[in-house]
Amino acid sequence: MIDTSPLPRAEVIKAIERKNPRRVPMIRARSWGEGFEELHGDRLEYFKKYPEDAVFLFLVPIQYEKMGLSWALPDTGAHDSRAVVDDWSKLDEFIARLPDPEKDPQFDQLAEEAELAHREDRYILFSFWRYFFERPWQIRGMENLLTDYYNHPEQVHQLHEALYHLYEGYIRRAKRDLQPDGFWTSDDLGHQTNLFMRPATFRNFIKPYYARTGALLRELEMHWWLHSCGNNTAIMPDLAEVGVNVFHPVQKGTMDEVKIVEVMGGKLSFLVGFDVQHILQEATPEGVREEVRHLIDTFDLPEGGMCLGAGNGILPGTPLENIEAFMEETLIYGTAHRKSYQQ
Protein backbone atom coordinates (compact mmCIF):
# COMPACT_ATOMS: atom_id res chain seq x y z
CA MET A 1 0.00 0.00 0.00
CA ILE A 2 1.51 3.32 -1.10
CA ASP A 3 1.50 6.14 1.43
CA THR A 4 -0.37 9.08 -0.11
CA SER A 5 0.14 11.50 2.75
CA PRO A 6 2.21 14.64 2.15
CA LEU A 7 5.85 14.41 3.06
CA PRO A 8 6.86 16.06 6.32
CA ARG A 9 8.92 19.20 6.01
CA ALA A 10 12.20 17.44 6.86
CA GLU A 11 11.85 15.02 3.94
CA VAL A 12 11.36 17.81 1.39
CA ILE A 13 14.44 19.52 2.80
CA LYS A 14 16.37 16.28 2.34
CA ALA A 15 15.42 16.20 -1.34
CA ILE A 16 16.45 19.83 -1.89
CA GLU A 17 19.71 19.50 0.03
CA ARG A 18 20.49 16.09 -1.49
CA LYS A 19 20.41 14.18 1.80
CA ASN A 20 18.59 10.99 0.77
CA PRO A 21 14.82 11.60 1.06
CA ARG A 22 12.45 8.64 1.33
CA ARG A 23 10.62 9.50 -1.93
CA VAL A 24 10.65 12.06 -4.71
CA PRO A 25 8.51 15.02 -3.57
CA MET A 26 5.48 15.93 -5.69
CA ILE A 27 5.26 19.72 -5.95
CA ARG A 28 2.89 21.66 -8.22
CA ALA A 29 1.66 18.39 -9.77
CA ARG A 30 -1.89 19.77 -9.50
CA SER A 31 -1.02 22.92 -11.41
CA TRP A 32 -4.11 23.69 -13.47
CA GLY A 33 -3.65 25.97 -16.46
CA GLU A 34 -5.98 28.70 -17.64
CA GLY A 35 -9.42 27.32 -18.34
CA PHE A 36 -8.78 23.83 -16.96
CA GLU A 37 -10.63 24.23 -13.67
CA GLU A 38 -13.58 25.87 -15.40
CA LEU A 39 -13.72 22.97 -17.86
CA HIS A 40 -13.67 20.14 -15.33
CA GLY A 41 -15.00 21.68 -12.12
CA ASP A 42 -15.62 19.27 -9.25
CA ARG A 43 -14.08 16.33 -11.13
CA LEU A 44 -10.66 17.72 -10.20
CA GLU A 45 -11.40 17.03 -6.53
CA TYR A 46 -10.53 13.41 -7.32
CA PHE A 47 -6.85 14.28 -7.77
CA LYS A 48 -6.56 15.62 -4.22
CA LYS A 49 -5.94 12.03 -3.12
CA TYR A 50 -2.40 12.53 -4.44
CA PRO A 51 0.00 14.45 -2.20
CA GLU A 52 1.18 18.02 -2.61
CA ASP A 53 4.44 18.20 -0.71
CA ALA A 54 4.79 21.98 -0.40
CA VAL A 55 2.46 24.75 0.68
CA PHE A 56 2.65 27.93 -1.40
CA LEU A 57 1.89 31.29 0.19
CA PHE A 58 1.36 33.63 -2.77
CA LEU A 59 0.98 37.39 -2.81
CA VAL A 60 1.16 40.15 -5.42
CA PRO A 61 3.95 42.58 -4.49
CA ILE A 62 2.92 45.39 -6.86
CA GLN A 63 -0.72 46.12 -7.68
CA TYR A 64 -0.33 48.87 -10.25
CA GLU A 65 -3.93 50.01 -10.11
CA LYS A 66 -3.54 50.77 -6.38
CA MET A 67 -0.36 52.84 -6.69
CA GLY A 68 -2.13 56.16 -7.32
CA LEU A 69 -0.04 56.96 -10.39
CA SER A 70 -0.73 60.27 -12.08
CA TRP A 71 -1.25 58.63 -15.48
CA ALA A 72 -3.78 56.10 -16.76
CA LEU A 73 -2.74 52.46 -17.05
CA PRO A 74 -3.02 50.88 -20.52
CA ASP A 75 -5.91 48.46 -21.00
CA THR A 76 -5.68 47.56 -24.68
CA GLY A 77 -3.18 45.86 -26.93
CA ALA A 78 -1.06 42.76 -26.50
CA HIS A 79 -0.33 41.82 -22.88
CA ASP A 80 3.44 42.17 -23.26
CA SER A 81 3.14 45.64 -24.82
CA ARG A 82 1.06 47.28 -22.05
CA ALA A 83 3.83 49.33 -20.52
CA VAL A 84 3.03 50.73 -17.07
CA VAL A 85 6.00 53.09 -17.39
CA ASP A 86 5.93 53.95 -21.08
CA ASP A 87 8.39 56.80 -20.68
CA TRP A 88 11.43 56.80 -18.40
CA SER A 89 10.51 60.32 -17.25
CA LYS A 90 7.81 58.60 -15.13
CA LEU A 91 10.27 56.34 -13.33
CA ASP A 92 10.88 58.51 -10.27
CA GLU A 93 7.17 58.77 -9.50
CA PHE A 94 6.71 55.04 -10.09
CA ILE A 95 9.50 54.20 -7.62
CA ALA A 96 8.22 56.72 -5.06
CA ARG A 97 4.80 55.05 -5.11
CA LEU A 98 5.96 51.45 -4.72
CA PRO A 99 4.20 49.75 -1.78
CA ASP A 100 5.57 49.34 1.74
CA PRO A 101 5.80 45.62 2.56
CA GLU A 102 5.34 46.39 6.26
CA LYS A 103 1.85 47.78 5.52
CA ASP A 104 0.70 45.11 3.06
CA PRO A 105 -2.59 43.55 4.26
CA GLN A 106 -2.04 40.44 2.15
CA PHE A 107 0.06 39.05 5.02
CA ASP A 108 -3.02 38.74 7.23
CA GLN A 109 -4.46 35.88 5.16
CA LEU A 110 -1.04 34.35 4.59
CA ALA A 111 -0.42 34.24 8.32
CA GLU A 112 -3.49 32.02 8.79
CA GLU A 113 -2.36 29.70 6.01
CA ALA A 114 1.16 29.56 7.41
CA GLU A 115 -0.08 28.71 10.90
CA LEU A 116 -2.02 25.71 9.54
CA ALA A 117 0.94 24.55 7.46
CA HIS A 118 3.26 24.71 10.46
CA ARG A 119 0.82 22.70 12.55
CA GLU A 120 0.76 20.04 9.83
CA ASP A 121 4.59 20.02 9.54
CA ARG A 122 4.55 21.09 5.89
CA TYR A 123 7.32 22.61 3.80
CA ILE A 124 6.33 26.24 3.14
CA LEU A 125 7.22 28.47 0.19
CA PHE A 126 6.70 32.23 0.34
CA SER A 127 5.94 33.04 -3.27
CA PHE A 128 5.31 35.69 -5.86
CA TRP A 129 5.57 35.65 -9.63
CA ARG A 130 7.85 37.95 -11.68
CA TYR A 131 11.30 39.00 -10.55
CA PHE A 132 14.05 40.88 -12.47
CA PHE A 133 13.06 40.04 -16.05
CA GLU A 134 9.35 39.28 -16.07
CA ARG A 135 8.39 42.22 -13.86
CA PRO A 136 10.47 44.84 -15.74
CA TRP A 137 8.99 43.57 -18.99
CA GLN A 138 5.55 44.03 -17.44
CA ILE A 139 6.51 47.55 -16.33
CA ARG A 140 8.17 48.60 -19.57
CA GLY A 141 6.69 46.21 -22.15
CA MET A 142 8.75 43.41 -23.67
CA GLU A 143 10.02 45.20 -26.78
CA ASN A 144 10.92 48.33 -24.82
CA LEU A 145 12.83 46.37 -22.19
CA LEU A 146 14.93 44.39 -24.65
CA THR A 147 16.09 47.67 -26.23
CA ASP A 148 16.41 49.43 -22.86
CA TYR A 149 19.38 47.19 -22.03
CA TYR A 150 21.25 49.00 -24.80
CA ASN A 151 19.62 52.44 -24.90
CA HIS A 152 18.81 53.13 -21.23
CA PRO A 153 21.06 51.00 -19.02
CA GLU A 154 21.15 53.49 -16.14
CA GLN A 155 17.38 53.59 -15.88
CA VAL A 156 17.19 49.78 -15.99
CA HIS A 157 19.59 49.57 -13.07
CA GLN A 158 17.66 52.29 -11.21
CA LEU A 159 14.46 50.26 -11.63
CA HIS A 160 16.19 47.03 -10.60
CA GLU A 161 17.64 48.66 -7.51
CA ALA A 162 14.19 49.83 -6.42
CA LEU A 163 12.71 46.41 -7.11
CA TYR A 164 15.43 44.69 -5.12
CA HIS A 165 14.69 46.79 -2.04
CA LEU A 166 10.97 46.10 -2.44
CA TYR A 167 11.56 42.35 -2.77
CA GLU A 168 13.95 42.33 0.17
CA GLY A 169 11.31 44.01 2.32
CA TYR A 170 8.75 41.37 1.39
CA ILE A 171 11.14 38.48 1.95
CA ARG A 172 12.30 39.78 5.35
CA ARG A 173 8.73 40.34 6.50
CA ALA A 174 7.74 36.88 5.27
CA LYS A 175 10.58 35.30 7.21
CA ARG A 176 9.60 37.15 10.37
CA ASP A 177 5.84 36.69 10.16
CA LEU A 178 5.38 33.44 8.23
CA GLN A 179 8.58 31.47 8.87
CA PRO A 180 8.74 29.84 5.41
CA ASP A 181 11.36 27.31 4.38
CA GLY A 182 11.89 28.73 0.92
CA PHE A 183 11.15 31.52 -1.56
CA TRP A 184 9.59 30.85 -4.97
CA THR A 185 9.65 33.33 -7.84
CA SER A 186 9.80 33.39 -11.62
CA ASP A 187 11.67 34.91 -14.53
CA ASP A 188 10.98 33.28 -17.92
CA LEU A 189 14.49 33.95 -19.19
CA GLY A 190 14.35 31.56 -22.13
CA HIS A 191 12.31 30.89 -25.24
CA GLN A 192 12.15 27.57 -27.07
CA THR A 193 15.72 27.65 -28.41
CA ASN A 194 17.76 30.10 -26.35
CA LEU A 195 17.72 32.97 -23.86
CA PHE A 196 15.78 36.15 -24.57
CA MET A 197 19.09 38.02 -24.25
CA ARG A 198 22.79 37.37 -24.58
CA PRO A 199 24.35 35.73 -21.51
CA ALA A 200 26.48 38.86 -21.13
CA THR A 201 23.33 40.98 -20.88
CA PHE A 202 21.93 38.67 -18.19
CA ARG A 203 25.21 38.92 -16.27
CA ASN A 204 25.23 42.71 -16.46
CA PHE A 205 21.61 43.54 -15.69
CA ILE A 206 20.11 40.62 -13.78
CA LYS A 207 22.81 38.47 -12.21
CA PRO A 208 24.01 41.14 -9.71
CA TYR A 209 20.50 41.38 -8.23
CA TYR A 210 20.17 37.60 -8.20
CA ALA A 211 23.44 37.45 -6.26
CA ARG A 212 22.06 39.86 -3.65
CA THR A 213 18.92 37.75 -3.40
CA GLY A 214 20.99 34.62 -2.92
CA ALA A 215 22.99 36.25 -0.13
CA LEU A 216 19.79 37.46 1.55
CA LEU A 217 18.21 34.01 1.46
CA ARG A 218 21.34 32.36 2.82
CA GLU A 219 21.28 34.87 5.68
CA LEU A 220 17.64 34.01 6.37
CA GLU A 221 18.21 30.26 5.92
CA MET A 222 15.67 29.95 3.12
CA HIS A 223 15.92 27.91 -0.08
CA TRP A 224 15.57 29.72 -3.39
CA TRP A 225 13.26 28.15 -6.00
CA LEU A 226 13.38 29.75 -9.46
CA HIS A 227 10.91 29.06 -12.26
CA SER A 228 12.15 29.91 -15.74
CA CYS A 229 10.62 28.48 -18.88
CA GLY A 230 12.55 27.91 -22.08
CA ASN A 231 16.19 27.14 -22.75
CA ASN A 232 18.29 28.35 -19.81
CA THR A 233 21.33 26.15 -20.55
CA ALA A 234 23.78 29.01 -21.07
CA ILE A 235 23.28 30.45 -17.58
CA MET A 236 22.73 27.37 -15.43
CA PRO A 237 26.19 27.70 -13.81
CA ASP A 238 25.38 31.36 -13.09
CA LEU A 239 22.16 30.38 -11.32
CA ALA A 240 24.00 27.93 -9.10
CA GLU A 241 26.70 30.53 -8.42
CA VAL A 242 24.23 33.17 -7.20
CA GLY A 243 22.50 30.76 -4.85
CA VAL A 244 19.49 29.27 -6.62
CA ASN A 245 18.78 25.96 -4.88
CA VAL A 246 15.96 24.52 -6.99
CA PHE A 247 15.37 25.16 -10.70
CA HIS A 248 12.04 24.57 -12.45
CA PRO A 249 11.07 23.18 -14.95
CA VAL A 250 13.95 22.08 -17.28
CA GLN A 251 11.47 22.45 -20.13
CA LYS A 252 11.16 19.38 -22.34
CA GLY A 253 12.50 19.88 -25.86
CA THR A 254 14.41 23.05 -25.01
CA MET A 255 17.15 21.71 -22.70
CA ASP A 256 19.22 18.49 -22.81
CA GLU A 257 18.09 16.75 -19.63
CA VAL A 258 20.98 14.29 -19.44
CA LYS A 259 23.58 16.99 -20.07
CA ILE A 260 22.03 19.29 -17.47
CA VAL A 261 22.24 16.57 -14.82
CA GLU A 262 25.82 15.72 -15.81
CA VAL A 263 26.95 19.34 -15.47
CA MET A 264 24.70 20.67 -12.72
CA GLY A 265 23.47 17.63 -10.77
CA GLY A 266 25.72 18.21 -7.80
CA LYS A 267 25.23 21.97 -7.80
CA LEU A 268 21.48 22.46 -8.25
CA SER A 269 18.39 20.51 -7.34
CA PHE A 270 15.47 20.37 -9.75
CA LEU A 271 11.72 20.59 -9.62
CA VAL A 272 11.46 18.78 -12.91
CA GLY A 273 8.45 19.83 -14.92
CA PHE A 274 6.55 17.10 -16.76
CA ASP A 275 5.91 18.09 -20.39
CA VAL A 276 2.41 19.59 -20.49
CA GLN A 277 2.75 20.79 -24.10
CA HIS A 278 2.90 17.38 -25.78
CA ILE A 279 3.41 14.23 -23.71
CA LEU A 280 0.74 14.83 -21.08
CA GLN A 281 -1.75 15.85 -23.79
CA GLU A 282 -0.86 13.46 -26.59
CA ALA A 283 0.66 10.26 -25.17
CA THR A 284 -1.19 7.19 -23.95
CA PRO A 285 -1.39 6.67 -20.19
CA GLU A 286 1.41 4.10 -20.46
CA GLY A 287 3.49 6.61 -22.43
CA VAL A 288 2.97 9.10 -19.62
CA ARG A 289 4.13 6.51 -17.08
CA GLU A 290 7.22 5.76 -19.18
CA GLU A 291 8.12 9.45 -19.22
CA VAL A 292 7.72 9.69 -15.43
CA ARG A 293 10.12 6.78 -15.01
CA HIS A 294 12.56 8.33 -17.49
CA LEU A 295 12.60 11.64 -15.64
CA ILE A 296 13.10 10.03 -12.25
CA ASP A 297 15.84 7.76 -13.60
CA THR A 298 17.55 10.83 -15.06
CA PHE A 299 17.24 13.41 -12.27
CA ASP A 300 16.90 11.46 -9.02
CA LEU A 301 20.51 10.96 -8.00
CA PRO A 302 21.50 8.57 -5.20
CA GLU A 303 21.59 11.47 -2.75
CA GLY A 304 18.36 13.04 -4.06
CA GLY A 305 18.10 16.48 -5.64
CA MET A 306 14.79 15.99 -7.45
CA CYS A 307 11.13 16.93 -7.07
CA LEU A 308 8.54 16.35 -9.81
CA GLY A 309 5.55 18.39 -10.88
CA ALA A 310 3.82 19.80 -13.94
CA GLY A 311 6.02 21.78 -16.29
CA ASN A 312 3.54 24.61 -16.17
CA GLY A 313 -0.22 24.73 -15.95
CA ILE A 314 -1.95 21.57 -17.22
CA LEU A 315 -3.86 22.61 -20.32
CA PRO A 316 -7.46 22.17 -21.42
CA GLY A 317 -7.66 19.14 -23.70
CA THR A 318 -5.39 17.04 -21.48
CA PRO A 319 -7.04 13.62 -20.86
CA LEU A 320 -7.85 13.08 -17.20
CA GLU A 321 -6.55 9.50 -17.44
CA ASN A 322 -3.15 10.90 -18.41
CA ILE A 323 -3.14 13.17 -15.37
CA GLU A 324 -3.97 10.15 -13.21
CA ALA A 325 -1.12 8.18 -14.79
CA PHE A 326 1.29 11.07 -14.20
CA MET A 327 0.41 11.51 -10.54
CA GLU A 328 0.10 7.83 -9.67
CA GLU A 329 3.36 6.84 -11.35
CA THR A 330 5.20 9.76 -9.75
CA LEU A 331 4.10 8.56 -6.34
CA ILE A 332 4.71 4.86 -6.95
CA TYR A 333 7.98 5.04 -8.90
CA GLY A 334 9.24 8.05 -6.94
CA THR A 335 8.96 5.90 -3.80
CA ALA A 336 10.41 2.74 -5.34
CA HIS A 337 13.36 4.57 -6.87
CA ARG A 338 14.36 6.06 -3.54
CA LYS A 339 14.07 2.65 -1.88
CA SER A 340 16.42 1.17 -4.47
CA TYR A 341 19.11 3.61 -3.34
CA GLN A 342 18.48 2.92 0.33
CA GLN A 343 18.76 -0.86 0.16
N, C-alpha and C positions, 0 to 999 in steps of 0.2 A: 504494500500500500504506500503510495507516494504522499509525502507530507506536502500539503498545499498551503500551509500557513506562511505568512511573510517571514523572511529572515529577520532575526534580531539585529539590532544596530551593529554589534561587534562583528557579525559575519559579513556584512556589506563592507565594513572597513577592511576586513581581511582580504576581500577581493580587490579593493582599490589599491591597497598597500602591498599586494602580492605576498600574502602570508597564509596561503592554503585554506581558503574557505571551504565549507562543506558542500555547497553547490554554486552554480553560476547564478548570480542575482538576475531577476527579471525586473527591468526598470523601463517605464514608458512603453511596455508591451501593449497596453490598452490606450494607445494614442490615436484618437479618432480624428480624422481629417475633416475639412470643411464639408458639411452636408451629410456626413456619415451617420451622426446621431439622429438627425432629423429623418433620415431614410429608414432607419431600423428601430428607433425608439426603444421600447421596453425589452426587445429581444436581446439588447446588449447587456442587460442585467445578468444573463447567463454566464458571461465571461468573467464576472467578478469572483467566480470560484477559483480562478488562477491568481497567484500572489502578485502583488505590486510591492517591491522591496525597498522603495523609498517614498517618502512623503514630500511633495513639493509645496512650498509656500510662495505663491506668486504674487507680485504686485506690479504696478505700472509706475516707474519712477518719474516720468514726465507726462502730464496730461495737458497737452498744448492748449486745449480750449479753456482750461482753468487758469492760465498764466496771466491773463489780463493784458495781453499784448495790444499795442496801439494800432495794429493793422489786422485786417481780416485774414483768416486762414483759408487756403484754397480748398475747394470742395468739388472740383471737376478735373478731368484729365486722368491720365494713367497714374496709378498709385505711386510709382517710383519717381514721378515728375512733380508731385505736389509739394514743392519746397515750402517749409515753414519760414525759413529765413532765405528769401529769394534775392536779397541784396546784402552784402557784408556790412553795409552801413547800419543794419539793424542788429548786428551781433551784440553790441554792448547792452542794449535793452533786453535782448533775449537772455543773456547771461544773468543780468541783474534780477530777472523775474523767475529764475529757476527755483524750484520748491526747496523748502527746508526739511530734510529728512526727519528732524526731531519733532516736527509738527504734523507729520503725515498720518492721517487717521486710518489709513489702510492697515497699520500695525495692530489696531484693536482686534480685528477679525483674525489676523494671522496669529496673534497671541493665543487665542482660543484653540486654533488648530494645532499650534505647537504644543500646547499643554497636553492635549489628547495624544499626540504622537509620542511625546516623552513618556507618558504613562504606559503606552503600549510598547515601549522600547524599540521605536522605529528609527531608521536613518532619515535625517531631515536635511532637505536642500532649500535654502533661501534662494529665490529665483526671480529673475526678470529677463525678458527678451531684449535684445539689441544692446550692443556695447560700443566699440570704437570704429566699426565700419557700418553696421546696419543702422545705428541711430544717426550718425552724421549723414548717411544717405537719405534718411527720412527727413532730417532737418533741412538739408540743402538740395535734395533731389539727386538721383543717381548720376545723371550726366554731368550736372554741375560739380559734384564731389570729385569725380574721376579727373576732371580738368583742374579743380582747385588744388590738387596735389602739386601741380606745375605752376599754376598762375597765382595762387594765393596761399602759399605754404604757411605764412605767419598767422593768418586767420584760422587755418585748420588747426594749428597747434594751440592757438588761443581757445578755440572751441573744445579741443580735446582736454586741455588743462581744466577748464570749467567742468566738463563732464567727469573727469577723474575725481575731483573733489566732491561732486554730487554723489557718485557711486560709492566713494569711500565713506561718506556720511551714512548712506543706506546700509552698507555692509557692517559698519561698526555698530549702528543701532540694532541691526538684526542679531548680531552676536550677543549683544547685551540683553536684549529683550526676548529673543526667541531661542537662543542657544542652538543654532543649527550645526550640523556636521560638515556641510559643504555649501558652496555657492555655484549656482547654475546660471549661465548666460549664453548668448549666441552672437555670432558674427558670421554670416554666410560669405566667407572669404573666397570661395571657389565657385566656378561654373563647371560644366560637364567635362571640360578638357584641361583647365588650368586655373590659376588664380585670376581674380578680377584686376590685379595690378602686378607689376613686377615685384619679385621678392625684395628688391632694394627699396621700393616704395613702402612696402609693409614694414621693413626694418626701420625706416626713417620716421614714419608717421604713426604707426600703431604699436610696434614692438616696445618702445620705451614705456608706454602706458600699461601694456600688458605686464612688463617687468615690475612696475610699481604695484600692480594688483597682486602679482604673485608674492611679492614681499609682504604686502598687507595680510594676505591670507595665511602665509606661514606664521606671521606674528600672532594671528588670531586662532591658529591651529584649525583651519578649515581647508577641506579639499576644494580644488577648483575643477569644475566640470565645464567644458566648452563645447557647444554645438556649432559646427560649421559644415554646411553642405558643400558638395562639389569636390574638386580635386585640390587638396591641400598638401600634396606630397612635398612640394618645394620648401615648405616652412615647418614641417613636422619637427625637425630638430630645434627650431626656434621656439616652438610651443613648449617643448619639454624644458628648454633652457630657462624660460621665463616663469615656469612653475605650474603650468597646466598639469593636473593629475590624471584627468579622465577626458578622453576625446570621443566625440560622437559626431557622425555615425560611421565614418569610413565608407562613404557612399559607393554602393555596388556599381561597377562599370566605369567609375572615374578614378579609382585608386587601386593599385596592385596589393591585394590583401596580404599575400604571402611575403612580399617584399617589405611592406610596412611592419609586419611582425618581426621579420629578420632584423630590421634596422632599429626599430623603436620599442620592441617588446619588453626590454628591461628598463626602459626609461619612461614610458607612458602606460597607463591602463586604458582600456577601451570599453565604452558602451557601444557595442557593435550594433548598427542599425540594419535590421532585416530589410531586404529590398521590397519596398512597397510600390515601386513603379511598374515592375514586371513580374517577378517571381510570385509574390503574394497574390497578385491579381490573375496571373495567367497559367501558373503551374497547376498540376494535380495536387491533391493533399499529400500524396507520397513524395512528390517533387518538393513540396514545401518542407517536409520532414527531412529529406536528404540535404537540403540547403542548411537547415538548422544544424544538423550533424557536421556538415562541412565547416560552418562558421566556428562551432565550438572546438572542433579538432584543430582549426587554424589558430584561433586567438587564445584559447584557454591553456595557458602554459602550466607546467607542474606546480608553480607557486601561486597561480591565479592570474589576476590582471584583466579579467573579462567580466562584463555584464552584457546582457542581450535584451534588446527591445526593438520597437519598430523604427525604421530608418527615419521616418517623419510621420505625419498623420496618415493613418490607413484610409484609403480613398474609396468613395462610392464606386460600386461595381466589383469590389473585392468579395469573393464568395465567403460566406460565413464558415463553411467547412474548412477553408484554407486558414482562416484565423484560428479556428480550433486546433488544427494540426500544428500551426506555428507555436501556440502557447503550450499545448500539451507536450510536444516534443522538446521544447526548451526546458520545461520542468523535468521531464523524465530523463532526457539525455544529459542535461546540465547537472543533474544529480549523479548519474552513473559515471560520467566522465571524471568528476571530482573524486568519486570513490576509487576509480582505477588508479589515481595518483596516490591515494592514501593507503592502499593495500601493501 
